[in-house]
Amino acid sequence: MTIQVKQAQLICDMKVWWDSLYFMINRFHKLCPAVEHFLSLPINRELAKLRLTDMEWTVLQDFEIVLGVPHQVQKIMSKERTPVLSGTIPAFKMFMMAWEQLRREHPHLA
């Protein structure tokens, strides 16, 4: 069985890069089949004990959804070389509207 993933490297948390948690979870989610395959190999019996439960995967997916909102706002604010104050109010409004919509679509995250 061959599992192909564009980038097969996990991302580490970086305290100076506030978006890193979103990217870590996003990459781990994409690598889920490869991680599961790796943990299923007989040589990795000890590591297999660290396999995430279905509930833990669900929680990670919830975090990815929640952190996706500030990630999108950050992408918008980073498009310009020098973001100006006048762009912050519309970005904040978009941020709040997106989280309100998220609350309606995923009430368990509220």
C-alpha positions as CSV (number, residue, x, y, z in Angstrom):
1,M,0.0,0.0,0.0
2,T,1.5,3.3,-1.1
3,I,0.3,6.5,0.5
4,Q,1.3,9.7,-1.2
5,V,1.2,13.1,0.5
6,K,2.5,16.3,-1.1
7,Q,4.4,17.3,2.0
8,A,5.0,14.5,4.5
9,Q,6.6,16.6,7.1
10,L,4.9,17.6,10.3
11,I,5.0,21.2,11.4
12,C,6.3,22.3,14.8
13,D,4.7,24.9,17.1
14,M,6.4,28.3,17.0
15,K,5.7,30.8,19.7
16,V,6.5,33.7,17.4
17,W,4.2,32.4,14.7
18,W,0.7,32.5,16.2
19,D,-0.8,30.7,13.3
20,S,1.4,27.7,13.7
21,L,-1.1,25.7,15.8
22,Y,-3.6,25.9,12.9
23,F,-0.9,24.8,10.4
24,M,0.2,21.9,12.7
25,I,-3.4,20.6,13.0
26,N,-4.1,21.1,9.3
27,R,-1.0,19.2,8.3
28,F,-1.6,16.4,10.8
29,H,-5.1,16.1,9.5
30,K,-3.8,15.7,6.0
31,L,-1.3,13.1,7.1
32,C,-3.8,11.1,9.0
33,P,-3.8,8.1,6.6
34,A,0.0,8.0,6.6
35,V,0.2,8.3,10.4
36,E,-2.4,5.5,10.8
37,H,-0.5,3.3,8.3
38,F,2.8,4.0,10.1
39,L,1.3,3.1,13.5
40,S,-0.2,-0.1,12.1
41,L,3.2,-1.5,11.1
42,P,4.2,-4.4,13.4
43,I,7.6,-2.7,14.1
44,N,5.7,0.2,15.7
45,R,3.7,-1.7,18.4
46,E,5.0,0.6,21.2
47,L,4.1,3.7,19.2
48,A,0.7,2.3,18.3
49,K,-0.3,2.9,21.9
50,L,-0.1,6.7,21.2
51,R,-2.7,6.4,18.4
52,L,-5.4,9.1,18.7
53,T,-8.9,8.0,19.6
54,D,-11.9,9.0,17.5
55,M,-12.8,11.6,20.1
56,E,-9.3,13.1,19.9
57,W,-9.4,13.3,16.1
58,T,-12.8,15.0,16.4
59,V,-11.5,17.5,18.9
60,L,-8.5,18.3,16.5
61,Q,-11.0,18.8,13.7
62,D,-13.0,21.2,15.8
63,F,-9.8,23.1,16.6
64,E,-9.0,23.3,13.0
65,I,-12.4,24.7,12.2
66,V,-12.2,27.3,15.0
67,L,-8.7,28.4,14.2
68,G,-9.5,28.6,10.5
69,V,-11.4,31.9,11.1
70,P,-8.5,33.9,12.5
71,H,-6.2,32.2,9.9
72,Q,-8.3,33.6,7.1
73,V,-8.4,37.1,8.6
74,Q,-4.7,37.0,9.1
75,K,-4.2,36.0,5.4
76,I,-6.3,39.0,4.4
77,M,-4.3,41.4,6.6
78,S,-1.0,39.9,5.4
79,K,-1.7,40.5,1.7
80,E,-0.4,44.0,1.9
81,R,3.2,44.8,2.7
82,T,2.2,47.3,5.3
83,P,-1.4,46.8,6.6
84,V,-3.0,50.0,7.6
85,L,-5.3,50.8,10.4
86,S,-8.3,51.4,8.1
87,G,-8.2,47.7,7.1
88,T,-8.4,46.4,10.7
89,I,-12.1,47.4,11.3
90,P,-13.4,45.5,8.2
91,A,-11.1,42.6,9.0
92,F,-12.4,42.5,12.6
93,K,-16.0,42.7,11.4
94,M,-15.4,39.8,9.1
95,F,-13.7,37.9,11.9
96,M,-16.8,38.4,14.2
97,M,-19.3,37.6,11.5
98,A,-17.4,34.4,10.6
99,W,-17.3,33.2,14.2
100,E,-21.1,34.0,14.5
101,Q,-21.7,31.9,11.4
102,L,-19.5,29.2,12.9
103,R,-21.5,29.2,16.1
104,R,-24.7,28.7,14.1
105,E,-23.3,26.0,11.9
106,H,-21.5,24.1,14.7
107,P,-23.3,24.8,17.9
108,H,-21.2,22.3,19.8
109,L,-18.2,24.6,19.4
110,A,-19.9,27.6,21.1
